[in-house]
Amino acid sequence: MIAHLPELLRQRSCFLFDLDGTLVDSSTCHERAYLEALTSRLPDLASRFSYEPCKGRRTRDALRDYGIEDEALLTELTRAKQKAYRTLVESGAVQLLPGARELLQALRLDRRLFLVTGSTARSTREVTSQLGIYDWFEQIVTADDVAEGKPAPECWLTCMDRAAIRPEKALVVEDALSGIHSARAAGLKAVVVNNSELVALPEYAGTLEDILTALRA
């Protein structure tokens, strides 16, 4: 559990948020989209699929970790998964997590906000626009902007370079282990939220509502 959270929040002027599972409740939708893509093509893999190790990862990278090496199949599965996910987004199935809107509203009064996600630019724009938060971020870095996704540090480094962010002023807010590993690799302080599987990490901070409470302390 992270110590001295209120003090840490006061020290940081730039907040770099992950999207899926951190700000939006999309894990169930991503899992459904993966399964829809896999079931008709690779039913054996679908039967043993777990979304947890895919959190924060680019779709192609996550599928490759399941042993899929054929590039044509990877492309087909990635497109099918992304299409299924966008259909769920359009249906309104993806919503902000408790405390997300309130925390962003509080921070944007005097802090710089950034979004760094493993989702594509198209999916990111559709989700954030539908939820009314797209324009709240000074910069948005997506899977389309980097050669290597999380747990590589490139996404955070790209964001810091584009926005001239000093590392000591930045705080990453994540929900996935891959995101925490990538933040560490980028030399950034991070907090992890909304994932009880990661409660043992020193970065664990509870929920977005807990961060909001600490911000107001």
Residue frames as qw, qx, qy, qz and C-alpha x, y, z in Angstrom:
[[0.000, 0.888, 0.459, 0.000, 0.00, 0.00, 0.00],
 [0.411, 0.537, -0.029, 0.736, 1.42, 3.37, -0.99],
 [0.432, -0.547, -0.435, 0.570, 2.43, 5.59, 1.88],
 [0.131, -0.531, -0.060, 0.835, 1.79, 9.34, 2.25],
 [0.365, 0.498, 0.673, 0.407, -0.61, 9.52, -0.70],
 [0.043, 0.949, 0.295, -0.103, -1.88, 13.07, 0.05],
 [0.312, -0.749, 0.312, 0.494, 1.69, 14.37, 0.09],
 [0.472, -0.004, 0.701, 0.535, 2.53, 12.56, -3.14],
 [0.287, 0.717, 0.596, 0.219, -0.50, 14.05, -4.89],
 [0.096, -0.955, -0.084, 0.267, 0.42, 17.56, -3.75],
 [0.428, -0.545, 0.472, 0.545, 3.91, 17.17, -5.20],
 [0.418, 0.145, 0.744, 0.501, 2.73, 16.24, -8.71],
 [0.267, 0.519, 0.032, -0.811, 1.46, 18.64, -11.37],
 [0.485, 0.327, -0.585, -0.562, 1.15, 16.20, -14.28],
 [0.654, -0.039, 0.680, -0.330, -1.16, 13.18, -14.06],
 [0.329, 0.322, -0.742, -0.488, -0.77, 10.48, -16.71],
 [0.707, 0.014, 0.497, -0.503, -3.83, 8.22, -16.72],
 [0.076, 0.029, 0.947, 0.311, -4.29, 4.83, -18.26],
 [0.489, -0.052, -0.229, -0.840, -7.81, 4.40, -19.69],
 [0.759, -0.139, -0.532, -0.349, -9.21, 0.86, -19.59],
 [0.740, -0.318, -0.549, 0.222, -9.82, -0.38, -16.07],
 [0.373, -0.106, -0.317, 0.866, -8.41, 2.85, -14.64],
 [0.199, 0.138, 0.076, -0.967, -10.92, 5.47, -15.76],
 [0.667, 0.087, -0.255, -0.695, -13.49, 3.38, -17.61],
 [0.652, -0.122, 0.696, -0.275, -15.19, 0.12, -16.69],
 [0.630, 0.524, -0.364, -0.443, -14.28, -1.69, -19.87],
 [0.183, -0.397, 0.899, -0.003, -12.65, -4.93, -18.72],
 [0.605, 0.242, 0.717, -0.249, -15.80, -7.01, -19.19],
 [0.611, 0.722, 0.053, -0.319, -16.31, -5.55, -22.66],
 [0.193, 0.691, -0.673, -0.180, -12.70, -6.22, -23.68],
 [0.366, -0.180, 0.908, -0.097, -12.98, -9.78, -22.43],
 [0.661, 0.463, 0.509, -0.298, -16.22, -10.32, -24.38],
 [0.491, 0.784, -0.232, -0.301, -14.60, -8.88, -27.51],
 [0.040, -0.531, 0.841, 0.094, -11.58, -11.17, -27.21],
 [0.483, 0.053, 0.856, -0.178, -13.82, -14.20, -26.71],
 [0.648, 0.623, 0.248, -0.361, -16.02, -13.26, -29.65],
 [0.377, 0.747, -0.490, -0.245, -12.96, -13.05, -31.89],
 [0.086, -0.443, 0.892, -0.036, -11.43, -16.27, -30.58],
 [0.653, 0.054, 0.648, -0.388, -14.42, -18.58, -30.23],
 [0.799, 0.527, 0.135, -0.258, -15.14, -19.02, -33.93],
 [0.518, 0.734, -0.439, 0.021, -11.48, -19.16, -34.95],
 [0.372, 0.344, -0.784, 0.360, -9.55, -20.74, -32.07],
 [0.705, -0.512, -0.232, -0.433, -12.10, -22.42, -29.77],
 [0.818, -0.179, -0.412, 0.360, -9.41, -24.24, -27.76],
 [0.334, 0.177, -0.254, 0.890, -7.73, -20.96, -26.90],
 [0.369, -0.485, -0.144, -0.779, -11.08, -19.34, -26.15],
 [0.791, -0.425, -0.419, -0.136, -11.82, -22.08, -23.60],
 [0.733, -0.335, -0.276, 0.524, -8.68, -21.23, -21.58],
 [0.263, 0.586, 0.041, 0.765, -8.50, -17.50, -22.26],
 [0.412, -0.667, -0.424, 0.453, -7.97, -15.13, -19.33],
 [0.231, 0.888, 0.155, 0.365, -8.21, -11.38, -19.75],
 [0.538, -0.814, 0.022, 0.218, -6.09, -10.50, -16.69],
 [0.628, -0.301, 0.336, 0.634, -2.68, -10.82, -18.42],
 [0.388, 0.527, 0.477, 0.587, -4.07, -8.83, -21.36],
 [0.162, -0.926, -0.302, 0.160, -4.87, -5.75, -19.28],
 [0.185, -0.858, 0.207, 0.433, -3.02, -2.71, -20.51],
 [0.484, -0.196, 0.679, 0.516, -1.59, -4.58, -23.48],
 [0.414, 0.392, -0.381, -0.728, -2.08, -3.92, -27.17],
 [0.894, 0.128, 0.192, -0.385, -4.37, -6.58, -28.66],
 [0.769, 0.505, -0.392, 0.008, -1.76, -7.95, -31.05],
 [0.130, 0.544, -0.725, 0.401, 0.86, -8.18, -28.28],
 [0.605, -0.218, 0.556, -0.526, -1.55, -9.93, -25.92],
 [0.926, 0.259, 0.037, -0.271, -2.55, -12.47, -28.56],
 [0.575, 0.581, -0.558, 0.143, 1.08, -13.11, -29.46],
 [0.189, -0.470, 0.729, -0.460, 1.76, -13.95, -25.82],
 [0.819, 0.004, 0.407, -0.406, -0.84, -16.71, -26.17],
 [0.574, -0.178, 0.741, 0.299, 1.39, -18.34, -28.77],
 [0.613, 0.699, 0.369, -0.020, -0.20, -17.00, -31.95],
 [0.430, -0.464, 0.379, 0.676, 2.63, -16.28, -34.37],
 [0.400, 0.420, 0.641, 0.503, 0.95, -16.28, -37.78],
 [0.078, -0.200, -0.028, 0.976, 0.83, -12.62, -38.83],
 [0.298, -0.227, -0.558, -0.740, -2.26, -13.00, -41.00],
 [0.497, -0.495, -0.712, -0.008, -4.15, -14.67, -38.16],
 [0.336, -0.369, -0.390, 0.774, -2.95, -12.04, -35.70],
 [0.073, 0.021, -0.203, -0.976, -4.23, -9.31, -37.98],
 [0.421, -0.344, -0.670, -0.507, -7.59, -11.05, -38.45],
 [0.503, -0.489, -0.661, 0.265, -8.07, -11.64, -34.73],
 [0.245, -0.257, -0.227, 0.907, -6.99, -8.12, -33.80],
 [0.203, -0.109, -0.335, -0.914, -9.44, -6.56, -36.25],
 [0.500, -0.409, -0.704, -0.294, -12.26, -8.85, -35.12],
 [0.453, -0.434, -0.577, 0.524, -11.60, -8.08, -31.46],
 [0.116, -0.180, -0.071, 0.974, -11.42, -4.33, -32.03],
 [0.313, -0.233, -0.506, -0.769, -14.62, -4.35, -34.09],
 [0.523, -0.470, -0.711, -0.023, -16.46, -6.31, -31.40],
 [0.367, -0.376, -0.427, 0.736, -15.23, -3.88, -28.75],
 [0.039, 0.018, -0.144, -0.989, -16.30, -0.79, -30.72],
 [0.414, -0.388, -0.653, -0.502, -19.76, -2.32, -31.12],
 [0.508, -0.512, -0.619, 0.311, -19.99, -2.59, -27.34],
 [0.234, -0.228, -0.150, 0.933, -18.80, 1.00, -26.95],
 [0.192, -0.168, -0.407, -0.877, -21.45, 2.21, -29.38],
 [0.491, -0.470, -0.697, -0.227, -24.09, 0.37, -27.37],
 [0.320, -0.735, 0.160, -0.576, -23.15, 2.35, -24.26],
 [0.906, -0.269, -0.321, 0.066, -21.73, -0.66, -22.44],
 [0.623, 0.059, -0.305, 0.718, -18.54, 1.19, -21.40],
 [0.271, -0.905, -0.214, -0.247, -18.98, 3.68, -18.57],
 [0.125, 0.672, -0.480, 0.551, -16.75, 5.74, -16.31],
 [0.589, -0.189, -0.717, 0.322, -15.68, 4.04, -13.10],
 [0.414, -0.843, -0.343, 0.018, -16.88, 5.43, -9.75],
 [0.466, -0.743, 0.045, 0.479, -14.99, 8.59, -8.88],
 [0.612, 0.152, 0.387, 0.672, -13.43, 9.02, -12.32],
 [0.160, 0.766, 0.332, 0.527, -15.34, 12.09, -13.43],
 [0.421, -0.901, -0.102, -0.018, -15.07, 13.74, -10.02],
 [0.709, -0.433, 0.211, 0.515, -11.31, 13.10, -9.78],
 [0.510, 0.319, 0.379, 0.703, -10.63, 14.42, -13.29],
 [0.039, -0.874, -0.303, -0.378, -12.77, 17.49, -12.64],
 [0.549, -0.817, 0.005, 0.179, -10.87, 18.22, -9.43],
 [0.702, -0.248, 0.302, 0.595, -7.45, 17.73, -11.00],
 [0.462, 0.499, 0.403, 0.612, -8.05, 19.71, -14.16],
 [0.161, -0.964, -0.210, 0.021, -8.58, 22.87, -12.11],
 [0.124, -0.923, 0.359, 0.069, -4.84, 23.27, -11.55],
 [0.587, -0.341, 0.691, 0.250, -3.04, 20.18, -12.89],
 [0.395, 0.461, -0.573, -0.550, -2.10, 18.93, -16.35],
 [0.793, 0.039, 0.545, -0.270, -3.94, 15.78, -17.46],
 [0.286, 0.471, -0.719, -0.423, -2.73, 13.20, -19.99],
 [0.910, 0.053, 0.264, -0.316, -4.08, 9.90, -21.28],
 [0.137, 0.543, -0.807, -0.188, -1.70, 7.04, -22.12],
 [0.817, 0.050, 0.396, -0.416, -3.43, 3.89, -23.30],
 [0.326, -0.196, 0.868, 0.318, -2.84, 0.61, -25.07],
 [0.527, 0.591, 0.587, -0.170, -6.07, 1.08, -27.03],
 [0.450, 0.348, 0.448, 0.690, -6.12, 2.34, -30.60],
 [0.017, -0.089, -0.032, 0.995, -6.66, 6.00, -31.35],
 [0.388, -0.261, -0.545, -0.696, -10.07, 5.23, -32.87],
 [0.562, -0.456, -0.689, 0.032, -11.36, 3.29, -29.87],
 [0.368, -0.281, -0.405, 0.788, -9.91, 5.83, -27.44],
 [0.105, -0.037, -0.131, -0.985, -11.57, 8.75, -29.18],
 [0.481, -0.349, -0.619, -0.514, -14.92, 6.95, -29.42],
 [0.551, -0.441, -0.653, 0.274, -14.94, 6.00, -25.72],
 [0.306, -0.302, -0.302, 0.851, -13.74, 9.33, -24.33],
 [0.155, -0.124, -0.291, -0.936, -15.94, 11.39, -26.67],
 [0.497, -0.425, -0.670, -0.352, -19.01, 9.36, -25.75],
 [0.565, -0.515, -0.535, 0.361, -18.26, 9.88, -22.06],
 [0.014, -0.964, -0.153, -0.217, -17.55, 13.61, -22.49],
 [0.587, -0.727, 0.186, 0.303, -13.91, 13.62, -21.37],
 [0.795, 0.378, 0.179, 0.440, -11.97, 13.64, -24.65],
 [0.270, 0.797, -0.034, 0.538, -11.07, 17.33, -24.45],
 [0.595, -0.799, 0.059, -0.073, -10.00, 17.12, -20.81],
 [0.838, -0.271, 0.233, 0.413, -6.55, 15.77, -21.71],
 [0.008, 0.839, -0.304, -0.451, -3.69, 17.92, -22.92],
 [0.292, 0.472, -0.764, -0.328, -2.19, 14.98, -24.83],
 [0.905, -0.024, 0.305, -0.297, -3.40, 11.48, -25.66],
 [0.116, 0.515, -0.822, -0.214, -0.93, 8.71, -26.50],
 [0.899, 0.071, 0.181, -0.392, -2.38, 5.49, -27.91],
 [0.813, -0.098, 0.532, 0.215, -1.15, 2.19, -29.31],
 [0.651, 0.692, 0.228, 0.211, -0.93, 3.87, -32.70],
 [0.045, 0.969, -0.217, 0.112, 1.78, 6.23, -31.45],
 [0.396, -0.661, 0.637, -0.014, 4.36, 3.70, -30.29],
 [0.548, 0.384, -0.717, -0.195, 6.32, 0.78, -31.67],
 [0.413, -0.038, -0.870, 0.266, 6.23, -1.14, -28.39],
 [0.523, -0.619, -0.243, -0.534, 3.28, -1.25, -26.03],
 [0.474, -0.584, 0.501, -0.428, 3.23, -1.76, -22.27],
 [0.610, -0.732, -0.113, 0.283, 5.17, -3.15, -20.40],
 [0.578, 0.246, 0.076, 0.774, 7.73, -1.29, -22.54],
 [0.216, -0.592, -0.324, 0.705, 8.18, 2.32, -21.32],
 [0.274, 0.177, 0.444, 0.835, 7.77, 3.94, -24.75],
 [0.109, -0.731, -0.581, -0.341, 4.22, 5.20, -24.23],
 [0.414, -0.828, -0.233, 0.298, 5.08, 7.21, -21.10],
 [0.489, -0.335, 0.250, 0.765, 8.35, 8.49, -22.57],
 [0.209, 0.425, 0.561, 0.679, 6.50, 9.60, -25.72],
 [0.224, -0.852, -0.454, -0.132, 3.96, 11.51, -23.64],
 [0.495, -0.715, -0.049, 0.491, 6.65, 13.19, -21.53],
 [0.451, -0.076, 0.392, 0.799, 8.65, 14.16, -24.60],
 [0.104, 0.589, 0.569, 0.564, 5.67, 15.62, -26.46],
 [0.304, -0.864, -0.331, -0.226, 4.46, 17.64, -23.49],
 [0.294, 0.572, -0.423, 0.638, 7.85, 18.55, -21.97],
 [0.744, -0.605, -0.091, -0.269, 7.00, 16.84, -18.68],
 [0.084, 0.596, -0.716, 0.353, 9.67, 16.55, -16.04],
 [0.597, -0.096, -0.796, -0.011, 9.68, 13.05, -14.47],
 [0.221, -0.119, -0.684, 0.685, 9.64, 14.37, -10.91],
 [0.337, 0.106, 0.138, -0.925, 6.42, 16.27, -11.68],
 [0.597, 0.040, -0.569, -0.563, 4.60, 13.27, -13.19],
 [0.452, -0.111, 0.787, -0.404, 2.38, 10.64, -11.58],
 [0.367, 0.032, -0.797, -0.479, 1.08, 7.61, -13.48],
 [0.608, -0.027, 0.499, -0.617, -2.35, 6.23, -12.55],
 [0.402, 0.238, -0.815, -0.342, -2.74, 2.59, -13.65],
 [0.820, -0.204, 0.241, -0.477, -4.74, -0.56, -12.97],
 [0.967, 0.225, -0.120, -0.024, -2.60, -3.20, -14.68],
 [0.761, -0.473, 0.275, 0.348, 0.67, -4.86, -13.81],
 [0.667, 0.358, 0.311, 0.575, 1.98, -4.28, -17.33],
 [0.081, 0.898, 0.132, 0.413, 1.31, -0.57, -16.86],
 [0.561, -0.811, 0.161, 0.051, 3.13, -0.46, -13.54],
 [0.807, -0.139, 0.325, 0.474, 6.11, -2.26, -15.03],
 [0.495, 0.594, 0.273, 0.572, 6.20, 0.18, -17.94],
 [0.176, -0.951, -0.028, -0.251, 5.95, 3.21, -15.63],
 [0.714, -0.610, 0.241, 0.246, 8.81, 1.88, -13.51],
 [0.750, 0.144, 0.348, 0.544, 10.87, 1.30, -16.65],
 [0.267, 0.776, 0.208, 0.532, 10.23, 4.92, -17.65],
 [0.389, 0.060, -0.422, 0.817, 11.48, 6.10, -14.26],
 [0.313, -0.445, -0.146, -0.826, 8.07, 7.38, -13.18],
 [0.197, 0.009, 0.755, -0.625, 6.25, 7.26, -9.89],
 [0.435, -0.188, -0.650, -0.595, 2.93, 5.41, -10.19],
 [0.454, -0.055, 0.640, -0.618, -0.15, 4.45, -8.25],
 [0.222, -0.091, -0.896, -0.373, -2.30, 1.43, -9.02],
 [0.460, 0.047, 0.361, -0.810, -6.08, 1.45, -8.57],
 [0.766, 0.198, -0.022, -0.611, -9.16, -0.72, -9.11],
 [0.764, 0.270, -0.580, -0.084, -7.33, -4.04, -9.07],
 [0.719, -0.577, 0.287, -0.261, -7.41, -6.15, -5.91],
 [0.965, 0.149, -0.062, 0.208, -5.04, -8.62, -7.59],
 [0.541, 0.506, -0.230, 0.631, -2.28, -6.03, -7.12],
 [0.484, -0.842, -0.094, -0.217, -2.92, -5.11, -3.48],
 [0.830, -0.397, 0.031, 0.391, 0.54, -6.33, -2.47],
 [0.563, 0.484, 0.070, 0.666, 2.32, -3.80, -4.71],
 [0.347, -0.379, -0.294, 0.806, 3.87, -0.79, -2.97],
 [0.037, -0.063, -0.297, -0.952, 2.06, 1.39, -5.55],
 [0.198, -0.509, -0.815, -0.196, -1.39, 0.13, -4.57],
 [0.037, -0.068, 0.214, -0.974, -3.71, 3.04, -3.69],
 [0.318, 0.356, 0.718, -0.507, -7.20, 1.51, -3.60],
 [0.375, 0.652, 0.637, 0.170, -9.76, 3.17, -5.85],
 [0.231, 0.491, 0.201, 0.816, -10.17, 6.45, -7.70],
 [0.426, -0.796, -0.265, -0.340, -12.44, 7.55, -4.89],
 [0.756, -0.508, -0.108, 0.399, -9.60, 6.90, -2.43],
 [0.516, 0.134, 0.131, 0.836, -7.32, 9.10, -4.52],
 [0.087, -0.694, -0.294, -0.652, -9.98, 11.82, -4.59],
 [0.630, -0.743, -0.226, -0.002, -10.26, 11.67, -0.80],
 [0.722, -0.295, 0.013, 0.626, -6.48, 11.91, -0.46],
 [0.335, 0.429, 0.242, 0.803, -6.41, 14.85, -2.89],
 [0.282, -0.759, -0.246, -0.532, -8.88, 16.71, -0.71],
 [0.734, -0.490, -0.355, 0.308, -7.04, 15.92, 2.53]]
